[in-house]
Amino acid sequence: MPTGLTTLRDALRYTASRVALAAGLSFILAAVMTIATFGTDPYALVPVGWVMASTLTMSLAISVVLTGALSYRSALVMRDLNLARAQLQQISRTDPLTGLLNRRGFEETATPILAKAGKARMAAVALMCDVDRFKAINDQFGHEFGDKALIEIAQVFRSFGEQHDALVARHGGEEFAVLFTGVSVEQVTKYADTLREACAAIKLSRNAISSRVTISIGVAGSEGATNLPQMMRIADQALYTAKNTGRNRVARANISDAMAA
């Protein structure tokens, strides 16, 4: 794959080199095939029909060889471009610290899942989770310690998502999001409490400093069609309820009730 093509002059220079290479290869192939067919005597008498057939055969052979070589190179370039594009897309959808989906990746993945669940009249439940007093953890122990806490919590969330077939993401900062479909809000609320307890069991230590972290969780469930921003907004409201009533707990909201209010 060509590199360093940043200007029009670079592109023209690269194109000219490819044309020169193709012309050179064509000349060499034609010369080799001509000598192999007619020999090296420029005055040899050869039937016109034989010349015409040989010329057509050489033209076809040269065209096939050059087209195949250039097509193969173009295919390699396209393959590299597609791989690079896929890698960039994956990077843009993934949180670099935890390896979970980031907010963009979560929204792009969750939106069609939620739409499909709505058409099938399946239950959908979202969790918004926040690490309690995370700023105080950073201020007291440092950002490196805080990053370690997020990585440990993310591992719990990843295992939780795999166990319950749920979509999990780092929604931003110290917030995590989870989406379930086909599971009742009552059952997900029980799952959320298990998740809360698993995070509370994490013990972090660094340089003889140890600490435990807790999370608060907001649950929002819907039995019918809804949209992702609405669901996450109501889950976020439930999260604030959990925060304001003592932290390290689960609060639940029903989307239809929240909309009616």
N, C-alpha and C positions, 0 to 999 in steps of 0.2 A: 504494500500500500504506500503510495507516494506521500512524503512528508515535506513540510516546509513550503507548501503552495499557499502563499498568503496574498500575492498580488496578481494582477492580470498578466504582467510580464512573466512571472513564474509559470502561470498556466500555459502561456504561449510557448515558452521555452520547453516545457514538458511535452506539449503536443508535438512540437517540431522534432524533438528527439524520438518520439514514438513513430512519427511518419518516416523519419530517416531510417530507423531500425527496420520498419516494415519494408521500405524500398530496398534496403540492403539485403534483407533476407530473400525478398522476391528475386533480386538479381542473381544471388548465389544459387538459389534453388533452380532458377531457369537455366543458368550456365551449366550446373551439374547435370541436369536432366537432358539438356541439348547435347552435351558431350557424350553422355551415356547412350543416347539414342542414335546420333549421327556421326559420332567420332570427332576427331580433331582436324580432319582434312577439309579446309574451307571450299575446295573445288570438287568435292565428291558429288556424284549425280544421285539424286534421291527422288523417287516418284512423288508427284505433287500430292496425291492422296495420302501417302504416308506422312508427308510434312503436315498436312492439315490435321490428320488424326493425332499426330504427336503433339502438335501445338495445342489442340483442344484438351488433350490429356494433361499436359503440363500446366495449362491455365487452371484446370479443375483441381489438380493436386496442390498447386501453390495456394489457390483460394482456400481449400480445405485446411491446409496446414496453418496458414496465417490466421484465418478466422477462428480455428480451434484454439490456437495459442492466445490470441487476444481475448477471446471469450472466456477462456479459463482464468486469465489474469483479472478480467473484469469481475468474474464470479468471486474470486478471492477478495477483491476490494469490497464488493458488496457484502460478503460474509463478515469481513472485519468491521464494516460500518454498522451492520445490523447488531453484531455482538457489542460494539461500543455503545450503540443506542440503547440496547437492553440493559447494559451495565449502568449507564447514566440514569435510566428510568428507575432501576432498582435502588440506586443510591439516593435519588430524589424522594423515594417513598419510604426510606428506612432511617431510623434514628441511629446515628453513629455511635452513641454511648452504649445503648442497651441492645441494639440489634433488632428491636421490635419495629413494627410499622410506626411511622411518624403520623402526625395529624393528617397530612395530605394522603398518605397511603391508606390510612384508616377510612377516610371519607370516600376515596375512590373505590375501595373494596366493599365497604358497608352499604353504599347507596344502592347498587343493584341487588344485593342480598336482601335488603329491607323491602325493595320494590317487589321482588319475587314473593317474599313472605306476605306482603299486603294483598297481592293478587290471589294467593292461596288461602287467605284468611287465617294465616298462622300467627300465633303469638310472637311478639318481638319484645325483647327487654334489653335495655341499655344500662350500663353501670358507668358512673363517673367517680373516680377514686382520686384522693389527694393525700399526700404524705403530711401528717400532722406536724406543725411547727418546723417545717423544713428550713426556713430561713434561720431560725435559732440554731439548728444543727450546723448549718454552714458557718454562722457567725462564731459558734463556740469551738467547733472542731476543724473548720477549714473546708474549702470546696472539694479537695481531694477526698476527704472523708464523706462529704455529701454525695459525690459521684459514686463512691463505693456503695453507699446506701441505695442509690437508685439502681445500680447494677444488680444488687442482691434482690431487691424488690422485683425488678424486671424478670429475674429468673423464676420467682414464685408465680408471677403473672403468666409467663410462658408455659410453665407446667400446668397451671390452672386452665389455660385456654386449650391445651392439648387434651387434658383430661375430660373437659366438658364440651369439646367441639365448639369453642367460642372464638370470636375474632378479638384479638387483643392488640393494644397499641399504647405507645407513650404519646399522650395527647398534647403534651407541652409542659416544660418545666418539671414540676413534681406531680403532674396529673397523668393518670392512666385511664384508658377507656376500654370497655368490653361490650360486645354485642352478642346476644343470644337470639336464636329463632327456634320456634317449635317447642319452647319450654315455658311453662307458666311463670308469672311474676312471683308467685308464692315459692316455687321451687328455686328460682334464681335468687330470691332473697336469702334462702338457706345457704345456697352456694356462696353468696357474697359474705355471709358471716364466717363461713369456713375460710374464705380468702383473707378476711380481716385477721382471723386468728393465726393463719400461717405467716402473714407479714409481721404480726406482733411477736412471733417466736424467733424472728431473726435477731441474732446478737452480733453487733458489729464491734470490732476492736482494732485499734491501731496505736502503736507506741504506748502500750499500757493504758490506753483510753478505750473504754467500752461504752456502748450505748445501745438502746433498743429504740426502734421506730414503730410507729403505729400509723394506720391509715383510716380515713373516714370514707364512707361509700354512699353515694346516692343512687337509688334504683328507680327507673322509670319503665313502666310496662304498657303495652298496647295490644289489644286483641284484633284490631282492624288496621286498615291502611293508615300510614302516617309518613312523615318525612324525617330524614335524619337530623337536620338542624333543630327541628321542634323536639324530637325525642331527647337529644343531647342537652338542650336548654332546660328541659324539665328535670332530667337527671341531675343537672348541675344545681338546680334549685333544691332538689332533695339532698344533694351533697352539702349545701350550705346549712340546711336544717341539721344534718348530722354534726357539722362543725359547731353550730351554735348551741347544741344541746349536750356538749361535753366531749366531742371528738372520740376517735377509736370506736365508732359504732356505724350501724347501717340505718339509713332512713329511706323510706319508700314513698313514691308518688305514682299515681295512676294518671296517664295522659288525658283520658276523657274527663276525669275529675278536675285536673288542672286547667283544662280548656274551658270547662263550665264555670269555674271560678273566675 
